[in-house]
Amino acid sequence: MNVKLDAKAIGGVISALIISLISWLFRSVQTLTNEVAVLKAEVSNANERLAEVLTVISGISGEITEIIWKIGG
């Protein structure tokens, strides 16, 4: 069986491959954009929690210092 491809057929195949590649790239970029947005939200939430923990630790530290002064003084 002898298959001959003309320039039009080759161009059609190349066009289909390029369209598929571009479509895949757009989907990949959209997926990554969504994942980055989720990660940004998680980091922001973690920073808020960390600030709360540091506030609690700071308060506890002050209370411990006061207790030590009372015991020692």
N, C-alpha and C positions, 0 to 999 in steps of 0.2 A: 504494500500500500504506500503510495507516494503522496505525501501531504505537502502542499505548497502554501506558504503564508505570504500574502502580499503586504505591502506597507500599511494598508488600511486596517488589516486584521491585527498586525503587530501594534499599531497605534492604539487600537481599541483595547488590546490586552494591557498595554502600558498605562493607558488612561484608567482602566478599571483598578489596576494595582495602586496607582497614585491616589485615586479616590478612596480606596480602602485604607491606605496608609494614613491619609489626612483624617479620615473619620476616626481611626483608632487613636491618633494623636489627640484629637479634640476630646474624645471620651477619657483618655488618660489624664489630660490636663484638668478636665472637669472633676474627675475623681480625686486627683491630688489637691485641687482647690478646696473641695469639700472636706478632705481629711485635715488639711491645714487649718481650716476654720474650726473644726472640732478640737484640734490640739490647742489652738489659741484660747478657746473657751476653757479648756481643762487647765491650762497653765494659769490663766487669770483666776480661776476658782482656787487653784492650789496656792497662789500668791495671797489671796484673801484669807484663806485658812491659816497660812503661815503667819500672817500679820496678827491674826487672832491668838494663835499659840504664843507668839512672842510677847503679846500684851499680857497674857496670863502668866507666863514665866517671869516677866518683869515685875508683876504684882507679887508673885510668890517670893521672888528674890528680895524685894523690899520688906516683906513680912518676916522672912528668915533673918535678915539683917537686924530688924527691930527686936526679934526674939533673942538673938545673940547678944545684942547690947543690954537687954533687960537681964539676961542671965549673968552676964559678965559684970554688970555695973551695979 
